[in-house]
């Protein structure tokens, strides 16, 4: 199959993917920073809280892997969260090599507060996706992107993503009307 793709096509694809991904990440990063700013968190800290929340505790290696960050980044930002009383470090009896983190009650409460304060109308990527709900009746599902990420990061990464999505669906929170409308649209299609 790869013999049918020219070098020019490969460069074209790689360039397009890089530019689109970078533009999308810039929008996501800006929205994310604005969302969590009132909680005095940065993106890495918030991401670590999310990962630890969804995994019900995690090793620094797991945080690094699923957070797509360097191990030292995962460790250093986790240390800052520990200093704020949002998580605790531990070793396991059967695994002294790895360092594990677990959210404290304060950490869980803070993360849940950030989720309750999320405002879809302030998220440019979400708002930019809404016209597709009118066209297709639902938000994009990212099947191609999911398949690509699975090839790059593996099945385990996708399993953790699915678990985190299940956890988000099961959160008990007040849903803004726009989300309720979306859920009604996707259930009827």
C-alpha positions, 0 to 999 in steps of 0.5 A: 500500500505504501508503494502507491503513495508518492513522497510528494503525497506523504509530504502533503499529508504530513504538512496538512496534518501538522498545520491542522493539528497545530491550529486546533491545539492552539484553539484548544489550549487557549480555551482550556487555559481560560476555563481553568484560570479561576481555579489557579491551575495550568493545563498540565496540572488540570490534565493530571487531575483528570487522569488521576480521577479517571484512573482512580489513581495512577503511576507517574508513568501512566500519567506521562503516557496517557497525558502525552507528556514527559515523565519529568513533566508529569512528576514535577506538576504532580509535586505542585499538586501535592503541595496544594493538597490536591493529590498524594504520592505513594508506593505500592507494596508489590511495586516499589519502583513506580510512584503512584498518585491519588487524588485527595478529596480536595483534589476530586472536589476541585476537579469536579468544580472545574467540570461544573464550571465548564461553559460550552459557549466559551469553547471555540472548538465546541462552538466551531463544531456546532454547525456540523450538528445541523448538517449531520445531526450530531457532533463529529465522532473522530473515527479516522483520528481515533484510528490514527491515534490507536496506531500511534499510541496503542490499544491501551491508550484508547481504552483509557480514553474510552474509560474517561469518556464513560466517566464523563457521561456518568458525572452528575452535573447540571447540563446546559440546555445546548448539551441537552439539545445535542443529546436529544438530537444524537439519540433520535438519529 
